[in-house]
Amino acid sequence: MLNSHARAAANASPRVLPRRTALSIRERQVILAVSDALAGGLGCAVAYLVDERLLGRALVVPKFGPAFYALAWVAGLFLVDGYSSQGLSQRQTSLIAVAKGSLIAGLLGFAIFFFQPYRMNRPVIVLAVVFGALLIFLERISVGRLLLHEALALRSVLVGAQPPGPDLTDTLHRARHEVHLAAELDHRSAGPDKVREELIELVHEHQANEVILSREAMELPGLVEACINEGVRVISVGAMVERYQARVPLDEVDGHWFVGVPESDLWARPYFVIRRVIDLVISALISLPFLLVLPLLALLIRLDSPGPIFLQQRRVGQFGREFDLLKLRTMRSDAESDGPRWAVAGDPRVTRVGGILRKTRLDEVPQALNIVRGDMSFIGPRPERPEFVHRLEAEIPHYRTRLLVPPGLTGWAQVKGDYAGSVSESIRKLEYDLYYVRNRSVRLDLQIVVGTVFTVLGFRGR
């Protein structure tokens, strides 16, 4: 509760309400998704019209077609992370998301064609994707830019992070927040009561919708409650970076963060069963075609450099348990004669065939056997070698937290980032892994699967 002086000040001047036009990131995402659905459905309707004009068919626009594509486009854009903060604020990122989403919308359309061919014909499916992509991109340029207008921006008061670090600065830029620094609030000299009083005055003065608190400010007695009682949202610096950038800044990890790590009792077992079934199905799907090309790959590996076809490496799994990871050999046999080293871009130890295998990720496919054994899952933090784990544990705080979940063939860090070839790169990779540890779900797993497909198609392996 506010002290008597704060209540007297509040009663002496009328309450200045925050702007009701301000939109949160969730509200912007919902508005953009609805706009995408309308544009995608309209694109399908236009496809029926063009099909009638070009092919002389009778113009019949069934309700099913536009409604299907309205949902298909939203699903496709969701799976390619098209509603991220970058997708909202950067035109190029939005264009790439629409291009990727069009592939998913097209695949869903052809799936409908094969199951129910009389609902939509092939020209309509192709035209619906083309016109839908064009209309959605135009809609995102207009509606997306409107959503970022300063009149709709959240007004925030930042307490306890003076000046903002690079992570928070980048986040505030993406979020299009209008930020006011509460630099004069010093709880060490003024005391918590004075800080609460001055913060409420700042909230009134700037008509703030949100208060952003550093980890130290979150600990001040009664500060969060006072802000909420004034009708403004409260968010920590770490939670804000996590929400907008889908990674966890290590500086903001504390005991409160770990409270959200354990899974709920209700969904823990069904989620585990679903993941295990999916692991086995995907392992079978990728292993069968791989076995057909394995003889050719084995021949190429042997002709390119002497040595074994397969390579076994000791890796660290869930809770620190070690196992032998299986993969195709991509380096010279004497690559680690002087001890284990990280792979780097243009690594001279990688063979010519090995470079192709790494870019296409074919060298990782034998790990399907590790998945079947239960050493790994299809999705999770990449398992590291014991030598690297011991070093990184000593140099990076909270590094062992990534071992709380089973390691995976692919993961959020692989989709959002790249290989880690140094301690600094491992820090950023760990921030993405920590985000997955606390937020893993069927939704996030689907995004990782789709992101992995585009990563492989883009030959981003090292």
Secondary structure, DSSP 8 states (H G I E B T S, - for coil): ---HHHHHHHHHS------TT---HHHHHHHHHHHHHHHHHHHHHHHHHHHHHHH-------SHHHHHHHHHHHHHHHHTTTTSHHHHH-HHHHHHHHHHHHHHHHHHHHHHHHHSTTTS-HHHHHHHHHHHHHHHHHHHHHHHHHHT-GGG--EEEEES-SS--HHHHHHHHHHT-EEEE-TT--HHHH-HHHHHHHHHHHHHHHT-SEEEE-HHHHTSTTHHHHHHHTT-EEEEHHHHHHHHHSS--GGG--HHHHHT-S--HHHHHHHHHHHHHHHHHHHHHHHHHHHHHHHHHHHHHHHHSSS-SEEEEEEE-GGG-EEEEEEE--B-TTTTTT------TT-TTB-HHHHHHHHHTGGGGGGHHHHHHTS-EEESS----HHHHHHHHHHSTTGGGGGGS--EEE-HHHHHS----SHHHHHHHHHHHHHHHHH--HHHHHHHHHHHHHHHHTT---
